[in-house]
Amino acid sequence: MHFTDKVALVTGAGSGIGKATALLLAKGGARVAVLSRTAEEIEATRDEIAQAGGEAIALTADISDMDDMRAAVDKIIASWGRLDIVVANAGVNGVWAPIDDLQPDEWDKTMAVNLGGTYRTVHLTVPHLKKAGGTIIIVSSINGTRTFTSAGATAYSATKAGQVAMAQQLAVELGPHKIRVNAVCPGAIDTEIDDNTDKRNVAAAEIPVEFPEGDIPLTGGEPGESHDVAEAIAFLASDAARHITGMPIYVDGGQSLLR
């Protein structure tokens, strides 16, 4: 997978799937704009790309803030004059709680970051992608698309289902502009996002279920790695996937097939 002369934006690139994706695209020759709301971690990603011989710029922005995102996209264009690949990866797990316990502001925050952030990222980058065609990869989840067993995850699951719907709707809308839009749906991946999940009284919303021993068939129950998802994203961003659009790609080792 070669990305020479391509410019990519990867949101949520300070750690996990986003960082692994940014490093892989840069290794393939892309100039990569890495974005996170945490300056220290995104600058570390930029420096790691540079140390490996790649080219990157660090953008500190909150994807739920339109002004932040507009300034970030403007900086990409000012720096490199084009945009070819957009990886809308940034998101939060948010608060998981029974629906009658989940508060309006908690629901609204998850929506604003996950679904609203994806909208802002796509809304602001599509005018640049239209100039020469390109590709958008939205990072969704098995939650809300294939599995519904994460107790209290209603807001999160709704945003993940919405992201797949966006990818499929936009694949049709943007196809005539030679823009491909796909979604990647990871299962259990060894990242830090679960550490940031705020769970409250989830037992009240849980329905006990029993899974076969080792509920990720491909790995005997072990979660995947960020690099596993990054490889799928890089494939979808490459010319090898030139006739693939509007597809959710599940990267879960078969986990969702048992749930």
Backbone hydrogen bonds, N-H to C=O, Kabsch-Sander energy under -0.5 kcal/mol:
donor,donor_aa,acceptor,acceptor_aa,energy
3,F,28,G,-3.1
5,D,29,G,-0.6
6,K,3,F,-2.2
8,A,31,R,-2.9
9,L,85,I,-2.5
10,V,33,A,-2.5
11,T,87,V,-2.3
12,G,35,L,-1.1
13,A,35,L,-2.2
15,S,12,G,-0.6
18,G,12,G,-0.5
18,G,15,S,-0.7
19,K,15,S,-1.5
20,A,16,G,-2.4
21,T,17,I,-2.4
22,A,18,G,-2.4
23,L,19,K,-2.5
24,L,20,A,-1.9
25,L,21,T,-2.7
26,A,22,A,-2.3
27,K,23,L,-2.1
28,G,24,L,-1.4
29,G,26,A,-1.7
30,A,25,L,-2.2
31,R,6,K,-2.6
32,V,30,A,-0.6
32,V,55,E,-2.2
33,A,8,A,-3.4
34,V,32,V,-0.7
34,V,57,I,-2.5
35,L,10,V,-2.3
36,S,59,L,-2.1
39,A,37,R,-0.7
42,I,38,T,-1.9
43,E,39,A,-2.3
44,A,40,E,-1.4
45,T,41,E,-1.7
46,R,42,I,-2.2
47,D,43,E,-2.4
48,E,44,A,-2.1
49,I,45,T,-2.1
50,A,46,R,-2.3
51,Q,47,D,-2.6
52,A,48,E,-1.1
53,G,50,A,-1.7
54,G,49,I,-2.7
55,E,30,A,-0.5
57,I,32,V,-1.6
59,L,34,V,-3.1
61,A,36,S,-1.9
61,A,59,L,-0.7
63,I,61,A,-0.6
65,D,62,D,-2.2
66,M,64,S,-0.6
69,M,65,D,-2.2
70,R,66,M,-2.7
71,A,67,D,-2.2
72,A,68,D,-1.9
73,V,69,M,-2.5
74,D,70,R,-2.4
75,K,71,A,-1.8
76,I,72,A,-1.6
77,I,73,V,-2.1
78,A,74,D,-2.4
79,S,75,K,-2.0
80,W,76,I,-2.9
81,G,76,I,-0.6
81,G,77,I,-1.7
84,D,7,V,-2.7
85,I,7,V,-2.2
86,V,135,T,-2.3
87,V,9,L,-3.1
88,A,86,V,-0.7
88,A,137,I,-2.2
89,N,87,V,-1.4
96,W,198,D,-2.6
97,A,95,V,-0.6
97,A,152,G,-1.9
101,D,98,P,-2.2
102,L,98,P,-2.5
106,E,103,Q,-0.6
107,W,103,Q,-2.4
108,D,104,P,-2.7
109,K,105,D,-1.8
110,T,106,E,-1.8
111,M,107,W,-2.2
112,A,108,D,-2.7
113,V,109,K,-2.2
114,N,110,T,-2.4
115,L,110,T,-0.6
115,L,111,M,-0.8
116,G,111,M,-3.3
117,G,113,V,-0.5
118,T,114,N,-1.1
119,Y,115,L,-2.3
120,R,116,G,-2.7
121,T,117,G,-2.4
122,V,118,T,-2.5
123,H,119,Y,-3.5
124,L,120,R,-2.1
125,T,121,T,-1.1
126,V,122,V,-2.4
128,H,125,T,-1.1
129,L,125,T,-2.0
130,K,126,V,-2.4
131,K,128,H,-0.9
132,A,129,L,-1.0
133,G,129,L,-1.9
134,G,178,K,-1.9
135,T,84,D,-2.2
136,I,180,R,-2.9
137,I,86,V,-2.9
138,I,182,N,-2.6
139,V,88,A,-2.5
140,S,138,I,-0.9
140,S,184,V,-2.9
142,I,186,P,-1.8
144,G,147,T,-2.6
145,T,142,I,-1.4
146,R,142,I,-2.8
147,T,142,I,-2.7
151,A,149,T,-1.1
153,A,150,S,-2.1
157,S,153,A,-3.1
158,A,154,T,-2.3
159,T,155,A,-1.9
160,K,156,Y,-2.1
161,A,157,S,-2.5
162,G,158,A,-2.1
163,Q,159,T,-1.9
164,V,160,K,-1.5
165,A,161,A,-2.1
166,M,162,G,-2.4
167,A,163,Q,-2.3
168,Q,164,V,-2.2
169,Q,165,A,-2.6
170,L,166,M,-3.0
171,A,167,A,-1.5
172,V,168,Q,-1.1
173,E,169,Q,-1.9
174,L,170,L,-3.1
175,G,171,A,-0.7
177,H,174,L,-1.4
178,K,175,G,-2.5
179,I,174,L,-1.7
180,R,134,G,-2.4
180,R,178,K,-0.5
182,N,136,I,-2.4
183,A,247,M,-2.5
184,V,138,I,-2.5
185,C,249,I,-3.4
187,G,251,V,-1.8
190,D,224,G,-2.9
191,T,189,I,-2.3
195,D,192,E,-0.9
196,N,192,E,-0.6
196,N,193,I,-1.3
197,T,194,D,-1.4
198,D,94,G,-1.9
199,K,197,T,-0.9
200,R,96,W,-2.7
204,A,201,N,-1.3
205,A,202,V,-1.7
206,E,202,V,-0.5
206,E,203,A,-0.8
218,L,253,G,-2.1
219,T,216,I,-1.4
220,G,216,I,-0.8
220,G,217,P,-0.6
221,G,216,I,-1.9
222,E,219,T,-1.2
224,G,188,A,-2.6
228,D,225,E,-1.2
229,V,225,E,-1.0
230,A,226,S,-2.4
231,E,227,H,-2.2
232,A,228,D,-1.1
233,I,229,V,-2.3
234,A,230,A,-2.8
235,F,231,E,-2.1
236,L,232,A,-2.2
237,A,233,I,-1.8
238,S,234,A,-0.9
238,S,235,F,-0.9
241,A,238,S,-1.5
242,R,239,D,-1.7
244,I,241,A,-2.1
245,T,243,H,-0.5
246,G,181,V,-3.6
249,I,183,A,-3.0
249,I,247,M,-0.6
250,Y,248,P,-0.6
251,V,185,C,-1.9
251,V,249,I,-0.5
252,D,250,Y,-0.6
255,Q,252,D,-1.9
257,L,254,G,-1.0
258,L,255,Q,-1.6
259,R,256,S,-0.8
